[in-house]
Amino acid sequence: MLTISTASSALGRRTLGLFLLICVVFIWVGSSFLVSNLFGEQEFNRPFLITYINTSSFSLYLLNKWISRAWSSSNQPSTAHAVPKHRNSDVSDGGSQDEGSALMTADEPRNVAQMYPQDAQPRLSTRETVRLGVGFCVLWFAANITQNASLAYTSVASSSILCSTSGLFTLLIGTFAGVEKLNVTKVCAVLASFVGVYSIVKHGADAPGPLATSLSWVGDLLALTSAALYGCYTTLLKRRVGDESRLDMPLFFGSVGVANILLLWPGFPLLHFLGIEPFELPRSSRMWAMVAINALVGTFLSDYLWLMSMLMTSPLIVTLGLSLTIPLSMTGDILFKGLSVSLPYCFGALLVLGAFIVANL
């Protein structure tokens, strides 16, 4: 019964993780259309500013955590008066609650051993969670800014193809880190996904970016760097955290947001001085609304769901699953922009979808 229950629980977590992943795919596609409108029709090509605002929104998790803690603290005195103390308890006005906790833990190990597997690990401490958030912030920001910046130097097709190699990086890095197990099925799924993405972007590519001339190799290098960084931070989280129950999600994401605000702001004067991205704020209330929606929904909510999905499944499955954003984006172009597709595109879309299904078998 215990084995069946454990298997059922694992299947439930995996199913929920896949559902969250599908939600992330739809949110990220919508966010991509929003950012595309900002960079194109609104003529507001500011990838560093957009990425900085998006990542800073994570700090709101700490505000919510503080409000929840303040609310709990305000209710605690009334609860303390309502519940009488046990006469055998050593907790008095001048005593310590640790003594009472010690009495409780004396009887707990037997119950805990029955409830959890022997290899279960404790939750990350506050310091460990904050340190993990700071490290993740740097990698996450670098992966996103390099992907956005690549579009200024190379075509969307080249950027998408190279960014899709994140599945290969995730598999290789995850295998060396002991997070992923290399087998023929996963290798074939990754390769099929890569071929599918290549077929889609090859036969449905946009024009090159505004700076794409002899510097196209710079954009290709940035996109490849983004793919490698994605493989690094997904593997880092899975290896360091393992199960989502070990991580205080609000504290983790809040730490990411605060680290972004405190550590990465020098990028503004540096990029402005170098002439790479002159500093400029959104010029209208419409643009501010688009930036805010992209930050709160496209980043604040979606990355929380992404992390839950990755911890409930695996870095490789999430990486392959997010390749579904490409055929979904193309579908949006067909419905809303009248884009026509070819047979190679349909073949590529089927390969991407097939790779995602095979990776979950």
N, C-alpha and C positions, 0 to 999 in steps of 0.2 A: 504494500500500500504506500509506503514511504517513497519507493522508487517511482511509482506511477504518479504520485502527487508531485514529486520533484520534476519529473519530465513534463507534466502538465503545466507547472509553473514556468518552466523554461520556455515552453512553446507559447504561453500567454505573453511573456515578456518580449519574445522575438516578434510575435504578431503585432503587439503594440508598437514596438520599435519600427517596424515596417510601415505601419499606418502613420506614425509621426514623420517618417522620412518622406512619404508621399505629400504630406502637408507642407513640409519644407520645400519640396520641389515646386509646388504651386506658388508658394510665397516668394521664392527666389526668382521665378520667372516673372511674376508681377513686378518685383523690385527691379529686375533688369530692364523692363520696358520703361519704368519710371526714370531710372538713371539715364537710359538711352535718350529719353526726351529732354532731360536736363542738359546732357552733353551736346545734343544735336539741335533740336528746335529752340531750346532756351539759350543756347550758346553759353553754357556755364560749365566748361570743361575744367573742373577742379577736383581731380581724384583724391588728392591728399586731404583736402577739406572735408569732402564727403565721407571718406573712410574714418577720419578723426571724429567727426560728429557721430557717425554710426557706432564706433567703439565706445565713445564717451557715454552713450545712452545706457551702457551696462551698469554704470554707477548708480542708476535708479534702483537697482536691486538692493543696494545697501540702505537706501531710504526706506524701502518697504520693510526690510529686515529690522530697522531701528523702530519703525512705527509698531510693528508686531511685538517687539520686545518691550516697548514702553506700555503697550496695551496689556500684555501679560503681567508686567510688574505692578500695574495699577490694580489689577484684579487679585493679585496674590495676597495682600493684607486681609481682604474680606474672606478669602478662602481659608486663611490661617486661623481666623477667629471662628469660622464655622466648623472646622474639623478639630475635635479634641485630641490632645496628645495622649499617646499610650503611656500607661503608668510605668512600664518597664523601659521606656525610652530614655536615653541619657541626654536628649536634646533639651536643654533648658535655656533660660534667658542669656546665660553667659557661655553656654556650651557650643559645640561645633556639630554641624549636620553631617560631617564626614564620619563621625562615630556611628551615627544611625545608618549611614550608607554602608559602612563596613559590616554591620549586623545583617543588612539585607543581602549583600553580595556573598555572605557565607553560605546561604542556601541557594544562590542563583546558579552556580556553575553546572549543577546537574541538569537544570531546566534549559540553560543556554546550549549545552551540548546536545540536547535532544532537538532543539529548534534549528540549529545552524550546523552546516557541515564543518568538519575538522579543519579544513583549509580556509575557513572564513576569516577575513581580516577586519580589524576595527576601522571605524570612520577616521578620515584624515583630521588631524588637529587643526585648530584655527591658523597656526603659523604655517603648517604644511599647505593648507588650502590657499592662503595668501601668496606664498612663494610659487605655487603652481599657477595661480592666476597671473602673476607678473611674467613668468616665463611664457605662458600661453599668449599673453597680450602681444609680446614682441613678435612671435612667430605668426600669429593670426593677422596682425596688422601688416606685416611684411608680405604675406601671401596675397592679401587683398589689394594692397597698393600696387604691387608688381603686376597683378593681373589687369587692374584698371589702367595703369600707366602704359602697358604694352599696346593698348588700342590706339595710342597716339603715334606709334611708330610703325606698326605693322597692320595687316588686314585682320578683320574679325575671324576669317577662316584660319589663318596661321595661328592666331592667339588661341582659338578654340581647340585646334588640333593639339597644340603643345600642352595646354592646360589639361586636356583629357588624359595625358600620360600620368596624371596623378595616381591613377589606378596601378600603374606599373611601379611607381615609387612607393605607394602604400604597401603593395605586396612584397617588394624587395626589402624595404625597411622593416616592415612588420615581421617578416620571416627571420631576419637577423635579430630582432628584438624579442622574439619568442611569442609575439602576439598572434601572428597568422601562421597557419600550417600550409606549406606549399604542396600542392597536388596538381595533377593534370587538369582536373575540372576547373580549378580557379585560374590556372594559367590560360586555358582556352577561353574562359569567360572574359578575362582582361583583354586578351588579344582581339576577341570578337568585338568587344566594346570599343576598342581603339580603332579597328577597321570601320565600324559603323559610324563613329564620330567623324572620322576622316571623310567617309563617303558623303555624309550630310553636309559638312562645311565646304567640301570641295565643289559640290553642285548647288550650293545655296549661299555662297559667300557674298559679303558686302564689299564695298570699295575700301581701299586702304585708308588708314587714318590720316589726319592732316599733316603729319610730319613724315609720312612714309615715303621715303625716296631711297637714298643710299644707306639710310640708317635703319632699314627694316630688320637687319640682324640684331639690333638693340632690342626691338620689340619682341623678336623671337626668343632672345635670351631671357628677357623679363618674364615672358609667359612660361618658359621652361622652369625658371626659378620659382615661380608661383606654384607650379605643380609639385616640385620637390618639397617646398615648405609645407604644402598641404599634407603630403605624406608624412612629414616629420611631426607636425603637431597632432594629427589624428592618432598616430602610433604612440606618441608621448602620453596623451591622455589615457588611452586604453591600457597602456602598460602601468602607468602610475596609479590610476584609479581602479580599473577593473570593472567593478559593479557600481551602478549609479547610487546605491544605498550608502556607499562610503563617502560620498561627496555632498557637502553643503552647497547646493546649487546657487542660492542667492549670494552667499559669501564669495563663492568662486567668481561668478560673473561680476559682482560688485568690485572685486579686487582687480579684475581685468579693466573695468571702466576707469577706476581711480588711477591705476598704473598708466593707462593711456593718457589721461589728462596731465599727470605730473611729469611723465618721462618723454612724451613725444611732441609736446608743443614747440620745441626748438626747430622742428621741421618747417614751420611756417616762415620764420625769418630767413632760414637757410635757403629754402626753395625760392623765396621772393628775391633774395640777394643774387642768387645764381641765374635768375630769369627763367627757371624751369616752370614754376607755377606762381605767378604774381598773386599776392593775397587779395581776395575779393569776396565779400559776403553776398548772399543772394540779393538780387536787385528788386524783388517784388514780393508781395504777400503770397502770391501763387507759388513762386519758387520756394519760399520758406515752408509752405505747406507740403510741397513735394519732398523737400529734404527731411522734414519732421516725420512724415509718413514712412519714408524709406528707412529712417533710423529706428522708429518705434516698432514697426511691423517687419520690415525687411531685415533688420538686425536684432533688435532687442528681443522680439518674440521668436523669430525663426532660428536663431543660433541656440537658444535654450532648447527648442525642440530638436535641433540637430544633435546637440550633445547627448540628450536623452536617447535619441535613436541610435547613435554610435555606440553608447555604452550598453544598450540592450541587444545590439546585434554584433557588428564588428566593423573596424575601420574600412576594410575592403568592400563589404556590402554597401556601406553608406557611400563610399567613393563611386562605385559602379552605379548605385541608385541615383546619385545626383547627375549622372550623365543623361538621365531622362529629361533634364531641363532643356537640352538641345532640341530633341524632336518636339517637345511641348512649346518651346519658343517659336519654332518654325510653324507649328499649328496656329499659334497666335498671329503670326505674320500672314498666314493664308487667310484666316478669318477676318482680320481687321485691316490688312494692308493689301489684300488681293495678290499675294505672292503665289506664283505657280511653281510646282515641284516636278521633278523628273523621277524616272524609275530608279536611278541610283540612290536618290534621297530616300525613297520608300524602303529600298533594300537596307540602307544604313540604319533607318529608324527601327526596322525589325531586328537587326543585329544588336542594337543597343538594348532593346527590350528583352530579347532572348538572353543576352549576357546577364542581365539583372535577374531574370528568373532562374537561370542555371546556377548562379552563385548562391541562391537561396535553397537549392535542393539538398 
